[in-house]
Amino acid sequence: MDDCIFCKIAQGRLGSFIFEDDELAAFKDINPAGPVHVLVVPKKHIPGIREVKEDASIIGRMAARAVEIAAEMGISDTGFRLVVNSGPDGGQSVQHLHMHLLGGRPFGWPPG
């Protein structure tokens, strides 16, 4: 999508990557909620988790990549949080499927 900020980033037109392959891109969040805040996105435009249907396996690949990034960033042993928001009440501000990797500090429960 031409107007999707995450599509532009995933296509390499904006920003820089922590990780990239043919299917996924990962980059630092511009408004971090912790010392580590990385977004993992599919390069294919999928508006959100509700629309993932035939691409459902992408969620597993996003999570696996986030776990690898957590290890690379040194937060794997102390713990981290993976979050996928859905819709405005769920906190999704960009209509492109993305997974947040958060870590580097303790997080409370419940979130929000």
N, CA, C and O atoms as a GROMACS GRO file, in nm:
protein
  448
    1MET      N    1   0.084  -0.118   0.000
    1MET     CA    2   0.000   0.000   0.000
    1MET      C    3   0.088   0.125   0.000
    1MET      O    4   0.182   0.135   0.079
    2ASP      N    5   0.059   0.215  -0.085
    2ASP     CA    6   0.142   0.334  -0.101
    2ASP      C    7   0.143   0.426   0.020
    2ASP      O    8   0.243   0.494   0.045
    3ASP      N    9   0.033   0.431   0.095
    3ASP     CA   10   0.026   0.524   0.207
    3ASP      C   11   0.056   0.460   0.342
    3ASP      O   12   0.046   0.526   0.445
    4CYS      N   13   0.092   0.333   0.344
    4CYS     CA   14   0.119   0.262   0.470
    4CYS      C   15   0.265   0.283   0.512
    4CYS      O   16   0.358   0.245   0.440
    5ILE      N   17   0.285   0.343   0.628
    5ILE     CA   18   0.420   0.373   0.677
    5ILE      C   19   0.502   0.246   0.697
    5ILE      O   20   0.621   0.245   0.667
    6PHE      N   21   0.440   0.138   0.746
    6PHE     CA   22   0.515   0.014   0.767
    6PHE      C   23   0.550  -0.053   0.635
    6PHE      O   24   0.654  -0.118   0.625
    7CYS      N   25   0.466  -0.038   0.532
    7CYS     CA   26   0.503  -0.089   0.399
    7CYS      C   27   0.626  -0.014   0.348
    7CYS      O   28   0.718  -0.075   0.294
    8LYS      N   29   0.626   0.118   0.365
    8LYS     CA   30   0.741   0.198   0.320
    8LYS      C   31   0.869   0.156   0.392
    8LYS      O   32   0.975   0.145   0.331
    9ILE      N   33   0.858   0.133   0.523
    9ILE     CA   34   0.976   0.090   0.600
    9ILE      C   35   1.019  -0.048   0.555
    9ILE      O   36   1.137  -0.071   0.529
   10ALA      N   37   0.924  -0.142   0.544
   10ALA     CA   38   0.956  -0.280   0.507
   10ALA      C   39   1.015  -0.290   0.366
   10ALA      O   40   1.091  -0.381   0.337
   11GLN      N   41   0.980  -0.195   0.280
   11GLN     CA   42   1.035  -0.192   0.144
   11GLN      C   43   1.170  -0.121   0.138
   11GLN      O   44   1.230  -0.110   0.031
   12GLY      N   45   1.217  -0.071   0.253
   12GLY     CA   46   1.347  -0.005   0.259
   12GLY      C   47   1.345   0.139   0.214
   12GLY      O   48   1.450   0.198   0.191
   13ARG      N   49   1.226   0.198   0.201
   13ARG     CA   50   1.216   0.337   0.157
   13ARG      C   51   1.232   0.435   0.273
   13ARG      O   52   1.257   0.554   0.250
   14LEU      N   53   1.218   0.388   0.396
   14LEU     CA   54   1.233   0.471   0.516
   14LEU      C   55   1.305   0.390   0.623
   14LEU      O   56   1.289   0.268   0.630
   15GLY      N   57   1.383   0.457   0.706
   15GLY     CA   58   1.442   0.393   0.823
   15GLY      C   59   1.547   0.288   0.792
   15GLY      O   60   1.592   0.273   0.678
   16SER      N   61   1.582   0.215   0.897
   16SER     CA   62   1.681   0.108   0.884
   16SER      C   63   1.635  -0.013   0.964
   16SER      O   64   1.555  -0.001   1.057
   17PHE      N   65   1.686  -0.129   0.926
   17PHE     CA   66   1.642  -0.255   0.984
   17PHE      C   67   1.737  -0.307   1.091
   17PHE      O   68   1.858  -0.283   1.086
   18ILE      N   69   1.681  -0.378   1.187
   18ILE     CA   70   1.757  -0.463   1.278
   18ILE      C   71   1.772  -0.599   1.211
   18ILE      O   72   1.874  -0.667   1.225
   19PHE      N   73   1.666  -0.637   1.137
   19PHE     CA   74   1.664  -0.765   1.067
   19PHE      C   75   1.580  -0.749   0.941
   19PHE      O   76   1.485  -0.671   0.938
   20GLU      N   77   1.617  -0.825   0.838
   20GLU     CA   78   1.537  -0.829   0.715
   20GLU      C   79   1.562  -0.961   0.646
   20GLU      O   80   1.675  -1.010   0.639
   21ASP      N   81   1.454  -1.020   0.593
   21ASP     CA   82   1.465  -1.132   0.501
   21ASP      C   83   1.359  -1.111   0.393
   21ASP      O   84   1.306  -1.001   0.381
   22ASP      N   85   1.328  -1.213   0.315
   22ASP     CA   86   1.232  -1.196   0.206
   22ASP      C   87   1.090  -1.168   0.255
   22ASP      O   88   1.010  -1.111   0.182
   23GLU      N   89   1.060  -1.208   0.378
   23GLU     CA   90   0.923  -1.204   0.429
   23GLU      C   91   0.899  -1.105   0.542
   23GLU      O   92   0.789  -1.052   0.557
   24LEU      N   93   1.003  -1.078   0.623
   24LEU     CA   94   0.988  -0.996   0.743
   24LEU      C   95   1.091  -0.885   0.750
   24LEU      O   96   1.198  -0.891   0.689
   25ALA      N   97   1.055  -0.782   0.825
   25ALA     CA   98   1.150  -0.676   0.859
   25ALA      C   99   1.131  -0.644   1.007
   25ALA      O  100   1.020  -0.655   1.059
   26ALA      N  101   1.238  -0.605   1.073
   26ALA     CA  102   1.232  -0.565   1.214
   26ALA      C  103   1.310  -0.436   1.229
   26ALA      O  104   1.418  -0.418   1.172
   27PHE      N  105   1.253  -0.344   1.308
   27PHE     CA  106   1.314  -0.213   1.327
   27PHE      C  107   1.275  -0.158   1.462
   27PHE      O  108   1.177  -0.202   1.522
   28LYS      N  109   1.352  -0.060   1.510
   28LYS     CA  110   1.324   0.001   1.640
   28LYS      C  111   1.201   0.090   1.631
   28LYS      O  112   1.181   0.161   1.533
   29ASP      N  113   1.118   0.085   1.736
   29ASP     CA  114   1.000   0.171   1.744
   29ASP      C  115   1.045   0.315   1.766
   29ASP      O  116   1.137   0.340   1.844
   30ILE      N  117   0.981   0.410   1.699
   30ILE     CA  118   1.022   0.551   1.713
   30ILE      C  119   0.972   0.612   1.844
   30ILE      O  120   1.016   0.721   1.882
   31ASN      N  121   0.881   0.544   1.912
   31ASN     CA  122   0.829   0.592   2.041
   31ASN      C  123   0.840   0.476   2.141
   31ASN      O  124   0.738   0.418   2.179
   32PRO      N  125   0.962   0.441   2.184
   32PRO     CA  126   0.982   0.320   2.263
   32PRO      C  127   0.913   0.323   2.400
   32PRO      O  128   0.912   0.425   2.469
   33ALA      N  129   0.858   0.207   2.436
   33ALA     CA  130   0.794   0.189   2.566
   33ALA      C  131   0.886   0.115   2.662
   33ALA      O  132   0.842   0.070   2.768
   34GLY      N  133   1.011   0.101   2.628
   34GLY     CA  134   1.110   0.034   2.712
   34GLY      C  135   1.247   0.049   2.648
   34GLY      O  136   1.259   0.096   2.535
   35PRO      N  137   1.351   0.009   2.721
   35PRO     CA  138   1.487   0.016   2.666
   35PRO      C  139   1.501  -0.061   2.534
   35PRO      O  140   1.578  -0.021   2.447
   36VAL      N  141   1.427  -0.171   2.520
   36VAL     CA  142   1.421  -0.244   2.394
   36VAL      C  143   1.276  -0.238   2.347
   36VAL      O  144   1.186  -0.282   2.419
   37HIS      N  145   1.254  -0.186   2.229
   37HIS     CA  146   1.121  -0.184   2.168
   37HIS      C  147   1.140  -0.196   2.017
   37HIS      O  148   1.170  -0.098   1.948
   38VAL      N  149   1.121  -0.318   1.969
   38VAL     CA  150   1.140  -0.351   1.829
   38VAL      C  151   1.007  -0.393   1.770
   38VAL      O  152   0.928  -0.461   1.836
   39LEU      N  153   0.981  -0.353   1.646
   39LEU     CA  154   0.862  -0.397   1.574
   39LEU      C  155   0.904  -0.497   1.468
   39LEU      O  156   1.000  -0.476   1.394
   40VAL      N  157   0.830  -0.608   1.462
   40VAL     CA  158   0.852  -0.711   1.360
   40VAL      C  159   0.728  -0.707   1.270
   40VAL      O  160   0.616  -0.725   1.318
   41VAL      N  161   0.749  -0.685   1.141
   41VAL     CA  162   0.637  -0.671   1.047
   41VAL      C  163   0.656  -0.762   0.927
   41VAL      O  164   0.769  -0.788   0.885
   42PRO      N  165   0.545  -0.812   0.871
   42PRO     CA  166   0.556  -0.881   0.743
   42PRO      C  167   0.575  -0.778   0.633
   42PRO      O  168   0.522  -0.667   0.641
   43LYS      N  169   0.649  -0.813   0.530
   43LYS     CA  170   0.666  -0.722   0.416
   43LYS      C  171   0.536  -0.713   0.336
   43LYS      O  172   0.508  -0.609   0.275
   44LYS      N  173   0.460  -0.820   0.335
   44LYS     CA  174   0.330  -0.818   0.269
   44LYS      C  175   0.234  -0.735   0.354
   44LYS      O  176   0.231  -0.750   0.476
   45HIS      N  177   0.157  -0.649   0.291
   45HIS     CA  178   0.062  -0.568   0.367
   45HIS      C  179  -0.055  -0.655   0.413
   45HIS      O  180  -0.132  -0.706   0.332
   46ILE      N  181  -0.066  -0.671   0.544
   46ILE     CA  182  -0.179  -0.736   0.610
   46ILE      C  183  -0.227  -0.634   0.712
   46ILE      O  184  -0.150  -0.598   0.801
   47PRO      N  185  -0.351  -0.585   0.702
   47PRO     CA  186  -0.395  -0.477   0.789
   47PRO      C  187  -0.384  -0.507   0.939
   47PRO      O  188  -0.354  -0.417   1.017
   48GLY      N  189  -0.409  -0.629   0.980
   48GLY     CA  190  -0.402  -0.662   1.122
   48GLY      C  191  -0.424  -0.811   1.143
   48GLY      O  192  -0.439  -0.887   1.047
   49ILE      N  193  -0.424  -0.851   1.269
   49ILE     CA  194  -0.436  -0.994   1.301
   49ILE      C  195  -0.572  -1.051   1.259
   49ILE      O  196  -0.583  -1.171   1.231
   50ARG      N  197  -0.674  -0.968   1.255
   50ARG     CA  198  -0.806  -1.016   1.212
   50ARG      C  199  -0.807  -1.054   1.065
   50ARG      O  200  -0.893  -1.132   1.022
   51GLU      N  201  -0.715  -1.000   0.987
   51GLU     CA  202  -0.711  -1.025   0.843
   51GLU      C  203  -0.602  -1.126   0.804
   51GLU      O  204  -0.575  -1.142   0.685
   52VAL      N  205  -0.541  -1.191   0.899
   52VAL     CA  206  -0.425  -1.276   0.870
   52VAL      C  207  -0.463  -1.407   0.800
   52VAL      O  208  -0.381  -1.462   0.728
   53LYS      N  209  -0.581  -1.457   0.819
   53LYS     CA  210  -0.638  -1.582   0.765
   53LYS      C  211  -0.541  -1.673   0.689
   53LYS      O  212  -0.476  -1.757   0.751
   54GLU      N  213  -0.530  -1.659   0.557
   54GLU     CA  214  -0.447  -1.753   0.480
   54GLU      C  215  -0.298  -1.735   0.505
   54GLU      O  216  -0.218  -1.820   0.465
   55ASP      N  217  -0.260  -1.627   0.571
   55ASP     CA  218  -0.120  -1.603   0.605
   55ASP      C  219  -0.093  -1.628   0.753
   55ASP      O  220   0.003  -1.574   0.808
   56ALA      N  221  -0.176  -1.707   0.818
   56ALA     CA  222  -0.168  -1.725   0.964
   56ALA      C  223  -0.030  -1.773   1.010
   56ALA      O  224   0.011  -1.740   1.122
   57SER      N  225   0.041  -1.848   0.930
   57SER     CA  226   0.172  -1.898   0.972
   57SER      C  227   0.274  -1.785   0.990
   57SER      O  228   0.377  -1.804   1.054
   58ILE      N  229   0.245  -1.668   0.934
   58ILE     CA  230   0.337  -1.555   0.949
   58ILE      C  231   0.352  -1.516   1.096
   58ILE      O  232   0.458  -1.470   1.137
   59ILE      N  233   0.247  -1.534   1.175
   59ILE     CA  234   0.252  -1.499   1.317
   59ILE      C  235   0.360  -1.580   1.387
   59ILE      O  236   0.437  -1.526   1.467
   60GLY      N  237   0.367  -1.709   1.358
   60GLY     CA  238   0.471  -1.793   1.418
   60GLY      C  239   0.610  -1.751   1.376
   60GLY      O  240   0.702  -1.750   1.457
   61ARG      N  241   0.627  -1.715   1.249
   61ARG     CA  242   0.758  -1.670   1.202
   61ARG      C  243   0.796  -1.536   1.264
   61ARG      O  244   0.912  -1.513   1.295
   62MET      N  245   0.697  -1.449   1.282
   62MET     CA  246   0.724  -1.320   1.349
   62MET      C  247   0.769  -1.344   1.493
   62MET      O  248   0.865  -1.283   1.540
   63ALA      N  249   0.699  -1.433   1.564
   63ALA     CA  250   0.733  -1.462   1.703
   63ALA      C  251   0.872  -1.526   1.713
   63ALA      O  252   0.951  -1.490   1.800
   64ALA      N  253   0.901  -1.622   1.625
   64ALA     CA  254   1.032  -1.688   1.627
   64ALA      C  255   1.144  -1.586   1.602
   64ALA      O  256   1.248  -1.591   1.667
   65ARG      N  257   1.121  -1.495   1.509
   65ARG     CA  258   1.222  -1.394   1.481
   65ARG      C  259   1.238  -1.300   1.600
   65ARG      O  260   1.350  -1.262   1.634
   66ALA      N  261   1.126  -1.262   1.665
   66ALA     CA  262   1.133  -1.174   1.782
   66ALA      C  263   1.214  -1.240   1.894
   66ALA      O  264   1.290  -1.172   1.962
   67VAL      N  265   1.197  -1.370   1.914
   67VAL     CA  266   1.274  -1.443   2.016
   67VAL      C  267   1.423  -1.438   1.983
   67VAL      O  268   1.506  -1.420   2.073
   68GLU      N  269   1.458  -1.454   1.857
   68GLU     CA  270   1.599  -1.446   1.816
   68GLU      C  271   1.654  -1.305   1.839
   68GLU      O  272   1.768  -1.289   1.884
   69ILE      N  273   1.575  -1.203   1.807
   69ILE     CA  274   1.618  -1.065   1.828
   69ILE      C  275   1.637  -1.038   1.977
   69ILE      O  276   1.732  -0.970   2.017
   70ALA      N  277   1.546  -1.090   2.060
   70ALA     CA  278   1.559  -1.074   2.206
   70ALA      C  279   1.692  -1.131   2.254
   70ALA      O  280   1.759  -1.069   2.336
   71ALA      N  281   1.730  -1.247   2.203
   71ALA     CA  282   1.858  -1.307   2.242
   71ALA      C  283   1.974  -1.219   2.195
   71ALA      O  284   2.069  -1.196   2.269
   72GLU      N  285   1.966  -1.171   2.072
   72GLU     CA  286   2.072  -1.086   2.018
   72GLU      C  287   2.086  -0.956   2.098
   72GLU      O  288   2.195  -0.901   2.109
   73MET      N  289   1.975  -0.906   2.154
   73MET     CA  290   1.977  -0.780   2.228
   73MET      C  291   2.002  -0.801   2.378
   73MET      O  292   2.001  -0.705   2.455
   74GLY      N  293   2.025  -0.926   2.418
   74GLY     CA  294   2.063  -0.956   2.555
   74GLY      C  295   1.950  -0.952   2.656
   74GLY      O  296   1.976  -0.936   2.776
   75ILE      N  297   1.826  -0.966   2.612
   75ILE     CA  298   1.713  -0.963   2.706
   75ILE      C  299   1.643  -1.098   2.719
   75ILE      O  300   1.543  -1.110   2.789
   76SER      N  301   1.696  -1.198   2.653
   76SER     CA  302   1.631  -1.329   2.653
   76SER      C  303   1.627  -1.392   2.792
   76SER      O  304   1.526  -1.451   2.829
   77ASP      N  305   1.735  -1.380   2.868
   77ASP     CA  306   1.741  -1.443   3.001
   77ASP      C  307   1.655  -1.373   3.105
   77ASP      O  308   1.599  -1.438   3.193
   78THR      N  309   1.644  -1.240   3.097
   78THR     CA  310   1.567  -1.166   3.197
   78THR      C  311   1.419  -1.159   3.163
   78THR      O  312   1.337  -1.135   3.251
   79GLY      N  313   1.384  -1.179   3.037
   79GLY     CA  314   1.245  -1.181   2.995
   79GLY      C  315   1.208  -1.064   2.907
   79GLY      O  316   1.276  -0.961   2.905
   80PHE      N  317   1.100  -1.082   2.835
   80PHE     CA  318   1.053  -0.981   2.741
   80PHE      C  319   0.904  -1.004   2.718
   80PHE      O  320   0.848  -1.103   2.764
   81ARG      N  321   0.843  -0.913   2.648
   81ARG     CA  322   0.700  -0.923   2.617
   81ARG      C  323   0.682  -0.911   2.466
   81ARG      O  324   0.746  -0.827   2.402
   82LEU      N  325   0.595  -0.996   2.410
   82LEU     CA  326   0.554  -0.987   2.270
   82LEU      C  327   0.408  -0.946   2.268
   82LEU      O  328   0.326  -1.005   2.338
   83VAL      N  329   0.375  -0.845   2.188
   83VAL     CA  330   0.239  -0.790   2.184
   83VAL      C  331   0.195  -0.771   2.040
   83VAL      O  332   0.271  -0.720   1.957
   84VAL      N  333   0.071  -0.812   2.011
   84VAL     CA  334   0.006  -0.780   1.884
   84VAL      C  335  -0.124  -0.711   1.919
   84VAL      O  336  -0.214  -0.772   1.978
   85ASN      N  337  -0.134  -0.584   1.884
   85ASN     CA  338  -0.256  -0.507   1.910
   85ASN      C  339  -0.352  -0.523   1.794
   85ASN      O  340  -0.310  -0.545   1.680
   86SER      N  341  -0.483  -0.510   1.823
   86SER     CA  342  -0.584  -0.523   1.719
   86SER      C  343  -0.692  -0.417   1.737
   86SER      O  344  -0.761  -0.413   1.839
   87GLY      N  345  -0.704  -0.332   1.637
   87GLY     CA  346  -0.808  -0.229   1.638
   87GLY      C  347  -0.778  -0.114   1.731
   87GLY      O  348  -0.685  -0.121   1.812
   88PRO      N  349  -0.857  -0.007   1.720
   88PRO     CA  350  -0.830   0.113   1.799
   88PRO      C  351  -0.839   0.090   1.951
   88PRO      O  352  -0.757   0.143   2.025
   89ASP      N  353  -0.936   0.013   1.997
   89ASP     CA  354  -0.946  -0.013   2.142
   89ASP      C  355  -0.835  -0.104   2.192
   89ASP      O  356  -0.803  -0.104   2.310
   90GLY      N  357  -0.776  -0.182   2.102
   90GLY     CA  358  -0.664  -0.268   2.137
   90GLY      C  359  -0.530  -0.199   2.126
   90GLY      O  360  -0.426  -0.258   2.158
   91GLY      N  361  -0.530  -0.073   2.082
   91GLY     CA  362  -0.407   0.004   2.075
   91GLY      C  363  -0.334  -0.002   1.942
   91GLY      O  364  -0.219   0.042   1.933
   92GLN      N  365  -0.399  -0.056   1.838
   92GLN     CA  366  -0.333  -0.062   1.708
   92GLN      C  367  -0.343   0.074   1.640
   92GLN      O  368  -0.452   0.119   1.604
   93SER      N  369  -0.229   0.140   1.623
   93SER     CA  370  -0.229   0.274   1.564
   93SER      C  371  -0.189   0.273   1.416
   93SER      O  372  -0.218   0.369   1.344
   94VAL      N  373  -0.122   0.168   1.370
   94VAL     CA  374  -0.086   0.154   1.229
   94VAL      C  375  -0.156   0.030   1.176
   94VAL      O  376  -0.143  -0.079   1.234
   95GLN      N  377  -0.229   0.045   1.069
   95GLN     CA  378  -0.308  -0.065   1.013
   95GLN      C  379  -0.224  -0.154   0.922
   95GLN      O  380  -0.251  -0.169   0.802
   96HIS      N  381  -0.122  -0.212   0.981
   96HIS     CA  382  -0.033  -0.309   0.916
   96HIS      C  383   0.007  -0.403   1.029
   96HIS      O  384   0.060  -0.359   1.131
   97LEU      N  385  -0.016  -0.532   1.011
   97LEU     CA  386   0.017  -0.630   1.115
   97LEU      C  387   0.158  -0.607   1.166
   97LEU      O  388   0.252  -0.596   1.087
   98HIS      N  389   0.174  -0.601   1.298
   98HIS     CA  390   0.307  -0.587   1.356
   98HIS      C  391   0.308  -0.644   1.498
   98HIS      O  392   0.208  -0.645   1.568
   99MET      N  393   0.424  -0.691   1.535
   99MET     CA  394   0.445  -0.748   1.667
   99MET      C  395   0.548  -0.664   1.740
   99MET      O  396   0.654  -0.634   1.686
  100HIS      N  397   0.516  -0.625   1.863
  100HIS     CA  398   0.608  -0.548   1.947
  100HIS      C  399   0.691  -0.645   2.030
  100HIS      O  400   0.637  -0.736   2.092
  101LEU      N  401   0.821  -0.626   2.030
  101LEU     CA  402   0.913  -0.693   2.122
  101LEU      C  403   0.956  -0.587   2.222
  101LEU      O  404   1.020  -0.489   2.185
  102LEU      N  405   0.920  -0.608   2.349
  102LEU     CA  406   0.950  -0.512   2.455
  102LEU      C  407   1.034  -0.578   2.562
  102LEU      O  408   1.007  -0.692   2.601
  103GLY      N  409   1.136  -0.510   2.609
  103GLY     CA  410   1.219  -0.566   2.716
  103GLY      C  411   1.318  -0.466   2.769
  103GLY      O  412   1.317  -0.349   2.731
  104GLY      N  413   1.403  -0.514   2.858
  104GLY     CA  414   1.506  -0.430   2.916
  104GLY      C  415   1.464  -0.365   3.046
  104GLY      O  416   1.543  -0.291   3.106
  105ARG      N  417   1.341  -0.392   3.092
  105ARG     CA  418   1.292  -0.343   3.220
  105ARG      C  419   1.175  -0.433   3.260
  105ARG      O  420   1.118  -0.500   3.174
  106PRO      N  421   1.139  -0.434   3.390
  106PRO     CA  422   1.022  -0.512   3.432
  106PRO      C  423   0.893  -0.449   3.378
  106PRO      O  424   0.879  -0.327   3.373
  107PHE      N  425   0.800  -0.532   3.338
  107PHE     CA  426   0.668  -0.488   3.293
  107PHE      C  427   0.564  -0.541   3.391
  107PHE      O  428   0.571  -0.656   3.434
  108GLY      N  429   0.468  -0.458   3.425
  108GLY     CA  430   0.363  -0.498   3.518
  108GLY      C  431   0.247  -0.569   3.447
  108GLY      O  432   0.242  -0.578   3.324
  109TRP      N  433   0.156  -0.618   3.529
  109TRP     CA  434   0.034  -0.680   3.477
  109TRP      C  435  -0.081  -0.634   3.562
  109TRP      O  436  -0.066  -0.631   3.684
  110PRO      N  437  -0.192  -0.598   3.510
  110PRO     CA  438  -0.224  -0.601   3.368
  110PRO      C  439  -0.160  -0.486   3.292
  110PRO      O  440  -0.130  -0.381   3.349
  111PRO      N  441  -0.139  -0.507   3.161
  111PRO     CA  442  -0.082  -0.398   3.081
  111PRO      C  443  -0.184  -0.287   3.060
  111PRO      O  444  -0.303  -0.304   3.087
  112GLY      N  445  -0.136  -0.173   3.013
  112GLY     CA  446  -0.226  -0.063   2.980
  112GLY      C  447  -0.265   0.017   3.094
  112GLY      O  448  -0.341   0.112   3.080
   0.00000   0.00000   0.00000
